[in-house]
Amino acid sequence: MTVTTRRKSNTFYVILIAGAAALGGFLFGFDTAVINGAIAAFSKAYNANSLLTGLAVSLALLGSAVGAFYAGSIADRHGRVKAMVVASVLFTISAIGSGIAFTIWDFIFWRLLGGVAVGAASVIAPAYIAECSPSHLRGRLGSLQQLAIVVGIFIALLCDYFIAVTAGSAEAPFLFGIAAWRWMFWTEIPPAVLYGMAALAIPESPRYLVAQGREEEAEDVLTKILGGDVRTKIEEIRQTVMREREPKLTDLLGRSGKLLPIVWIGIGLSVFQQLVGINVIFYYSSILWRAVGFSEKDSLTITVITAAVNIITTLVAIAFVDKFGRKPLLILGSIGMTVALGTMASIFGNAPTDAAGNPTLVGSAGTVALIAANLYVFCFGFSWGPVTWVLLGEMFNNQIRAAALSIAAAVQWVANFAVSTTFPPILQYFGLGAAYGVYTTAAAISLFFVLFYIKETKGIELEDM
C-alpha cells in the first residue's frame, strides 16, 4: 500500500468515527426541535395554559444544563464510548416516554430525561472528535458537530411536517389511531438506537486509553488514525496526561476571589447567543406563524424552509471562519440580526388583530415578515450559532479550558431555558411585537459586547491564549 493510499484510508476511517460521534449532535438538534410541530396539539390534549406549555418545552433545557455540567467528568471516569451509549439509552427512553405520556407532568419528566442526554451529547461528541482527529483535519471535523445539530433540527421538522400533513393535523389520529403528535416524538427512536450501535462500533479515545494506562490499545487506535510509527505520539500524550490534573472551579477565580474576566466574557457570549431569541424560531415557529394567520400546513412548511436556511448558513460559517476571523463574523451577524428582528418587531407590533387578539398579517406584511425571519436565521447561522462554540473552545488557556467551558455551556442552557419559558406568556399577555422587541434589543447590545470585549483568536495557538 502506498503512503497516499494509506493516508486516504486513514482519513476515511477518521471521518467515519467522527461521523458516528457526531450522531450525538444530530440527536441534540433533533430532540430540541421535534417538539415544534407538536406544541399546539399537546397543549390542547393536556389542557395546558401558556406557562405550563412553556415549561414543557423548556424544562428539558435545564436537564441539558445538568447533562453538560456532569458529562465531562463521567466521560473522564468511564470513557467517551460508554458515555455515548448512556446518552443513546436516555434519548431512546425519552422518545418512547414523550409519545406515551398520560399527563403534562410525566411528559415534562420524559422531556427532562431527553434534555440530560442532549447536554451530555453537546459535550462528549466535540471532545471525542477533537481527541481522535489528526491536527490537519481537526477544524473541519470539529465543525461536523454543528452541522449535525442543524441537520438534526431540519430532519425533525421535516418528520413533523410529513406526519401532520398526512394525518391532516398534529391533533388528528395517525397510524393505529394514535394522535399524530405522539408519533412525532417516536420518530426519534431509530436515530437514538443507531447512535448507541454506532458508539459501540467505534474505538475509545486514544487520550482516554493512555490516561487509563491502556497504551497498547491506544497504539492500535492511533495507528489506524495516523498510520506509521505512533510511539512518539503516545509519549506526547503520556506527558500531557501526567502534567494534567482534574480542573477545578476554583481555577476560574482570580486573586481577589472573583471570576476571571475571560470567564465572564465566555458567559456573556453564551448568554447573548440565546437572548437574541434564536430558539424561539426553532421551538415555537409553527405556533408563531399560526398566531399571525398562516395555516398549520403552511406554518410547518415555513419552519422546514427556515431549518434548511440554517444548514446552508452553517456551511457558509465553516467555509469562512478561518478566512475572515471570528470577530468580523460576529459583528456582521449582530448588525444583520438587529435589522431583521427590528423589522419583525415593527410588523408584528403594528399588525391589526383578529377577534381573539392575534395579529393578522395582511398584504405584503406577511411576505416581509417571512423574509425578515429567514434573514435573521441566515445572520445567526453564519455568526453567533457556530462562532460562539468555536470561540468557547479557543479563548480559554489550557489550564482553565475544561472548567470554563462546562460553566459557559451550563449557563447557555439556563439562558435558553429562560428565553423559551418566557416566550408563551409574553406572546399571550404582550404580543409578538413585544417579544421581538426584547430580542432586537439583545441583538443590538450584542454588537457593542463584541466590539468592546471580544479579541480575535484566528491563527493563535491554543497554548498562547
Residue, then its C-alpha position, 0 to 999 in steps of 0.5 A: m500500500t502506498v503512503t497516499t493510499r494509506r493516508k486516504s484510508n486513514t482519513f476515511y476511517v477518521i471521518l467515519i468515527a467522527g461521523a458516528a460521534a457526531l450522531g450525538g449532535f444530530l440527536f441534540g438538534f433533533d430532540t430540541a426541535v421535534i417538539n415544534g410541530a407538536i406544541a399546539a396539539f399537546s397543549k390542547a390534549y393536556n389542557a395546558n395554559s401558556l406557562l405550563t406549555g412553556l415549561a414543557v418545552s423548556l424544562a428539558l433545557l435545564g436537564s441539558a444544563v445538568g447533562a453538560f455540567y456532569a458529562g465531562s467528568i463521567a466521560d473522564r471516569h468511564g470513557r467517551v464510548k460508554a458515555m455515548v451509549v448512556a446518552s443513546v439509552l436516555f434519548t431512546i427512553s425519552a422518545i418512547g416516554s414523550g409519545i406515551a405520556f398520560t399527563i403534562w407532568d410525566f411528559i415534562f419528566w420524559r422531556l427532562l430525561g431527553g434534555v440530560a442526554v442532549g447536554a451530555a451529547s453537546v459535550i462528549a461528541p466535540a471532545y471525542i472528535a477533537e481527541c481522535s482527529p489528526s491536527h490537519l483535519r481537526g477544524r473541519l471535523g470539529s465543525l461536523q458537530q454543528l452541522a449535525i445539530v442543524v441537520g438534526i433540527f431540519i430532519a425533525l421538522l421535516c418528520d413533523y411536517f410529513i406526519a401532520v400533513t398526512a394525518g391532516s393535523a398534529e391533533a388528528p389520529f395517525l397510524f393505529g389511531i394514535a394522535a399524530w403528535r405522539w408519533m412525532f416524538w417516536t420518530e426519534i427512536p431509530p436515530a437514538v438506537l443507531y447512535g448507541m450501535a454506532a458508539l459501540a462500533i467505534p474505538e475509545s479515545p486514544r487520550y482516554l486509553v493512555a490516561q487509563g494506562r491502556e497504551e497498547e490499545a491506544e497504539d492500535v487506535l492511533t495507528k489506524i488514525l495516523g498510520g506509521d510509527v505512533r510511539t512518539k505520539i503516545e509519549e506526547i500524550r503520556q506527558t500531557v496526561m501526567r502534567e494534567r490534573e482534574p480542573k477545578l472551579t476554583d481555577l476560574l477565580g482570580r486573586s481577589g476571589k472573583l471570576l476571571p474576566i475571560v470567564w465572564i466574557g465566555i458567559g456573556l457570549s453564551v448568554f447573548q447567543q440565546l437572548v437574541g431569541i434564536n430558539v424561539i424560531f426553532y421551538y415555537s415557529s409553527i405556533l408563531w406563524r399560526a398566531v399571525g394567520f398562516s395555516e398549520k400546513d403552511s406554518l410547518t412548511i415555513t419552519v422546514i424552509t427556515a431549518a434548511v436556511n440554517i444548514i446552508t448558513t452553517l456551511v457558509a460559517i465553516a467555509f469562512v471562519d478561518k478566512f475572515g476571523r471570528k470577530p468580523l463574523l460576529i459583528l456582521g451577524s449582530i448588525g444583520m440580526t438587529v435589522a431583521l428582528g427590528t423589522m419583525a418587531s415593527i410588523f408584528g407590533n403594528a399588525p391589526t388583530d383578529a377577534a381573539g387578539n392575534p395579529t393578522l398579517v395582511g398584504s405584503a406584511g406577511t411576505v416581509a415578515l417571512i423574509a425578515a425571519n429567514l434573514y435573521v436565521f441566515c445572520f445567526g447561522f453564519s455568526w453567533g450559532p457556530v462562532t460562539w462554540v468555536l470561540l468557547g473552545e479557543m479563548f480559554n488557556n489550557q489550564i482553565r479550558a475544561a472548567a470554563l467551558s462546562i460553566a459557559a455551556a451550563v449557563q447557555w442552557v439556563a439562558n435558553f431555558a429562560v428565553s423559551t419559558t418566557f416566550p408563551p406568556i409574553l406572546q399571550y399577555f404582550g404580543l409578538g411585537a413585544a417579544y421581538g422587541v426584547y430580542t432586537t434589543a439583545a441583538a443590538i447590545s450584542l454588537f457593542f459586547v463584541l466590539f468592546y470585549i471580544k479579541e480575535t483568536k484566528g491563527i493563535e495557538l491554543e497554548d498562547m491564549 
